[in-house]
Amino acid sequence: MTFEQAMLELEQITRQLESGEIPLDDSLQLFEKGVELTRFCSNALEEAEQKIAILTQDNQGNMKAKLFSAEEGDEDESV
């Protein structure tokens, strides 16, 4: 399953759960599947984040690879 497929399925599950028109047992099964898909997507995003490097230029004009992170405190590596 790709990230995009998982997101589409997660969106469908969300719509079904929000409709309120499905039995409780079915809702619980959909919720469990949604949790699995959320974990899958989260792991895929974490893996992608680790692979992304942003090239930046320091004050001396040297290129550095800055590891991408949504958080502050990114690590720099010389290129």
HELIX and SHEET records of a PDB file:
HELIX    1   1 PHE A    3  SER A   19  1                                  17    
HELIX    2   2 LEU A   24  LYS A   51  1                                  28    
SHEET    1   A 3 ALA A  53  GLN A  57  0                                        
SHEET    2   A 3 MET A  63  LEU A  67 -1                                        
SHEET    3   A 3 ASP A  76  SER A  78 -1                                        
END                                                                             
